Amino acid sequence: MPKKGRRFGLPLKDDILAAKQRKPIPHEFVLEELAPLLPRTNPMFGCLAVYIGEKIVLVLRDKRDKPEDNGVWLATTEEHHESLGHEFPSMRSIGVLGKKVTGWQVLPADAADFEKAALHACELILGGDPRIGKIPGARRSPGRKHSAAGKNRQRSPR
């Protein structure tokens, strides 16, 4: 007997999952390359952030708006732009971030060497290259509280 689409007036779990289509993972080959490091991902601004341990290392982007910024975003700092630029000739700052120069850099998906460059970035990450990866929140001042508990803590009277 075929199963009905609803039970007790509620949709079946399969119906709920079938109704919500997931977006394809942009540039999925990057995650396959990083698999030995057990990367985790989180959605971020319509893209996919890639973490290794506590560090964010990459953002994978494939969106219709501003397609020139699609590709693999490298989490880095300005001090490493020159040395990384020698290894990634097509690397540049990300236009959608609104600044002329940003810490983040993109390996553009429309570059002729995109796949080769993305795989090389994976090799660097696999090798522990310190130029790629940031601990989120590292720019915050040391005295600032980061936890929700810290926000909700009552001040003691003076």
C-alpha positions as CSV (number, residue, x, y, z in Angstrom):
1,M,0.0,0.0,0.0
2,P,1.5,3.3,-1.0
3,K,2.1,5.8,1.9
4,K,-0.1,8.8,2.0
5,G,1.3,12.3,1.8
6,R,0.0,13.2,5.3
7,R,-0.5,11.5,8.6
8,F,-2.8,13.0,11.2
9,G,-3.1,16.2,9.2
10,L,0.7,16.9,9.3
11,P,3.2,16.4,6.5
12,L,5.4,13.4,6.7
13,K,9.1,14.0,7.3
14,D,9.9,12.9,3.8
15,D,7.5,15.5,2.4
16,I,9.2,18.2,4.4
17,L,12.6,17.3,3.2
18,A,11.5,16.9,-0.4
19,A,9.9,20.4,-0.3
20,K,13.1,22.1,0.8
21,Q,15.7,21.9,-1.9
22,R,19.3,22.6,-0.8
23,K,21.6,24.8,-2.7
24,P,24.5,22.9,-4.4
25,I,27.8,23.4,-2.7
26,P,29.8,25.9,-4.6
27,H,33.2,24.6,-5.8
28,E,32.7,21.3,-3.9
29,F,36.0,19.9,-5.1
30,V,37.7,22.2,-2.6
31,L,36.0,20.4,0.3
32,E,37.0,17.1,-1.2
33,E,40.6,18.2,-1.2
34,L,40.5,19.4,2.4
35,A,38.7,16.3,3.6
36,P,41.7,14.9,5.5
37,L,41.5,17.9,7.8
38,L,37.8,17.3,8.6
39,P,36.6,20.8,7.5
40,R,33.3,22.1,8.8
41,T,31.1,24.5,6.9
42,N,28.6,27.2,7.8
43,P,26.5,29.3,5.6
44,M,27.7,32.9,5.5
45,F,26.1,35.7,3.6
46,G,24.7,33.3,1.0
47,C,28.1,31.7,0.6
48,L,29.7,28.7,2.4
49,A,32.4,29.4,5.0
50,V,35.0,26.6,5.5
51,Y,36.6,26.1,8.9
52,I,39.6,24.0,9.9
53,G,39.6,23.7,13.7
54,E,38.9,27.1,15.1
55,K,40.1,29.0,12.0
56,I,38.1,30.1,9.0
57,V,40.2,29.4,6.0
58,L,38.0,29.9,3.0
59,V,34.6,31.1,1.7
60,L,33.2,29.4,-1.3
61,R,31.0,31.7,-3.4
62,D,28.9,31.2,-6.5
63,K,26.1,33.8,-6.6
64,R,24.2,35.6,-9.3
65,D,24.9,39.0,-7.9
66,K,28.4,40.4,-8.4
67,P,29.6,37.2,-10.2
68,E,33.1,38.8,-10.6
69,D,33.5,38.0,-6.9
70,N,32.6,34.3,-7.3
71,G,35.3,31.8,-6.5
72,V,37.3,30.8,-3.5
73,W,37.9,33.6,-0.9
74,L,41.1,33.2,1.1
75,A,41.1,34.3,4.8
76,T,44.3,36.2,5.0
77,T,45.8,39.5,6.1
78,E,47.3,42.4,4.1
79,E,50.8,41.5,5.2
80,H,50.5,38.3,3.2
81,H,49.1,39.7,0.0
82,E,52.4,40.1,-1.7
83,S,53.8,36.6,-1.0
84,L,50.4,35.0,-1.9
85,G,50.2,37.1,-5.0
86,H,53.4,35.4,-6.3
87,E,51.7,32.1,-5.9
88,F,48.3,33.2,-7.2
89,P,48.6,35.7,-10.1
90,S,44.8,36.1,-10.5
91,M,44.2,36.7,-6.7
92,R,42.7,40.1,-5.9
93,S,40.7,41.9,-3.3
94,I,36.9,41.3,-3.1
95,G,34.8,44.1,-4.7
96,V,31.6,43.2,-2.9
97,L,33.3,44.0,0.5
98,G,33.3,47.7,-0.5
99,K,37.0,48.5,0.2
100,K,39.8,48.9,-2.3
101,V,42.0,46.5,-0.3
102,T,40.7,43.9,2.1
103,G,42.3,41.2,4.2
104,W,40.2,38.7,2.3
105,Q,41.3,37.9,-1.2
106,V,39.5,36.0,-4.0
107,L,40.7,33.4,-6.4
108,P,38.1,34.4,-9.1
109,A,36.1,31.5,-10.6
110,D,36.3,33.2,-14.0
111,A,40.1,33.1,-14.1
112,A,41.8,30.7,-16.5
113,D,43.8,29.1,-13.7
114,F,40.9,29.0,-11.2
115,E,40.8,25.2,-10.5
116,K,44.7,25.0,-10.4
117,A,44.8,28.0,-8.0
118,A,42.1,26.6,-5.7
119,L,43.8,23.2,-5.5
120,H,47.1,25.0,-4.7
121,A,45.3,26.9,-1.9
122,C,44.1,23.6,-0.6
123,E,47.7,22.3,-0.7
124,L,48.9,25.3,1.4
125,I,46.1,24.7,3.9
126,L,46.8,21.0,4.1
127,G,50.5,21.9,4.8
128,G,49.5,24.4,7.6
129,D,50.6,27.5,5.8
130,P,50.1,30.4,8.4
131,R,49.2,32.9,5.6
132,I,45.8,31.4,5.2
133,G,43.3,31.3,8.0
134,K,41.9,33.6,10.7
135,I,40.4,32.9,14.1
136,P,37.0,34.7,13.9
137,G,36.8,37.6,16.4
138,A,40.6,37.9,16.6
139,R,40.4,41.7,15.8
140,R,38.3,42.3,18.9
141,S,40.0,44.2,21.7
142,P,41.3,41.9,24.5
143,G,39.1,43.5,27.2
144,R,35.8,43.1,25.3
145,K,33.5,40.3,26.5
146,H,32.6,37.8,23.7
147,S,30.0,35.6,25.4
148,A,26.3,36.0,25.7
149,A,26.7,35.6,29.4
150,G,29.0,38.5,29.5
151,K,26.4,40.7,27.7
152,N,23.7,39.8,30.2
153,R,25.8,40.1,33.3
154,Q,24.6,42.8,35.7
155,R,27.0,45.5,36.7
156,S,27.8,45.7,40.4
157,P,26.9,49.0,42.0
158,R,29.9,51.3,42.6
